[in-house]
Amino acid sequence: MKVEKAAKQLEALGNPTRLKVYRALVRAGEDGLAVGQLQDKIGIAASTLSHHLHRLILTGLVTQERQATTLICRANYPAMDELVSYLVDECCLDACRPDERAA
């Protein structure tokens, strides 16, 4: 993962509302949530939710799929794993894994 991609994803998650949206989608699991369900769960206006979802989709953290007339949103778990791995591998290698420093 490139530092620019990680920075954009972390910036997107740095907004409290987007973090709430993302957390709700991660907790929803692979089935995801319909936009209406997500709106009810978070308690924000549809236009505000649309704006925040757009930012999360642009960074690759969330996917959307149309099923008939319903938009289903899902956390992109491989992207989440990649970001977390990047943070562990690149940002805290010495602090998190001191035994590997000696190798």
C-alpha positions in Angstrom: 0.0 0.0 0.0 1.2 3.5 -0.8 1.4 6.1 1.8 -0.9 8.4 -0.2 -3.7 5.8 -0.3 -3.4 5.1 3.4 -3.5 8.8 4.1 -6.7 9.3 2.1 -8.3 6.4 3.9 -7.3 7.6 7.3 -8.5 11.1 6.4 -11.9 9.7 5.4 -12.1 7.9 8.7 -11.0 11.0 10.6 -14.5 12.5 10.3 -16.7 11.4 13.2 -19.8 10.8 11.1 -17.9 8.8 8.5 -16.3 6.8 11.3 -19.8 6.0 12.6 -21.0 5.0 9.2 -18.0 2.8 8.6 -18.2 1.2 12.1 -21.9 0.4 11.4 -21.0 -1.3 8.1 -18.1 -3.3 9.6 -20.4 -4.5 12.4 -23.1 -5.4 9.8 -20.9 -8.0 8.3 -20.8 -9.3 4.8 -24.5 -8.7 4.2 -24.0 -5.0 4.7 -26.9 -2.6 5.2 -29.4 -0.9 2.9 -28.9 2.8 2.7 -32.2 3.4 4.6 -31.2 1.0 7.4 -27.9 2.8 7.6 -29.6 6.1 7.8 -31.9 4.9 10.6 -29.0 3.5 12.5 -26.8 6.6 12.3 -29.6 9.1 12.5 -28.5 11.6 9.8 -30.2 13.1 6.8 -30.2 11.2 3.5 -28.2 13.9 1.7 -25.6 13.9 4.5 -25.3 10.2 4.5 -24.9 10.2 0.7 -22.0 12.7 1.0 -20.2 10.6 3.6 -20.8 7.3 1.8 -19.4 8.9 -1.4 -16.1 9.8 0.4 -15.8 6.2 1.9 -16.5 4.7 -1.6 -13.9 6.9 -3.3 -11.2 5.7 -0.8 -12.2 2.1 -1.4 -13.3 1.4 2.2 -16.9 0.9 1.3 -18.7 -0.7 -1.7 -22.2 -0.3 -2.9 -24.4 -2.7 -4.8 -27.8 -2.1 -6.3 -30.4 -4.9 -5.6 -33.5 -3.9 -7.5 -34.4 -0.5 -6.0 -32.2 -0.9 -2.9 -28.6 0.2 -2.5 -26.7 -2.1 -0.2 -23.5 -0.7 1.4 -20.8 -3.0 2.6 -17.4 -2.5 4.3 -14.6 -3.5 2.0 -12.9 -5.9 4.4 -9.8 -6.6 2.2 -9.2 -2.8 2.1 -9.6 -2.6 5.9 -7.2 -5.4 6.3 -4.7 -3.8 4.0 -4.9 -0.5 5.9 -4.5 -2.1 9.3 -1.6 -4.2 8.0 0.0 -1.1 6.6 -0.2 0.6 9.9 1.3 -2.3 11.8 4.0 -3.1 9.2 5.0 0.4 8.3 4.2 2.7 11.2 4.9 0.8 14.3 7.3 -2.0 13.3 9.9 -1.1 15.9 7.5 -0.3 18.7 5.0 -3.1 18.1 7.5 -5.9 17.2 10.7 -5.2 19.0 11.8 -8.8 18.6 12.0 -8.3 14.8 14.4 -5.4 15.3 17.1 -7.7 16.5 16.7 -10.1 13.5 
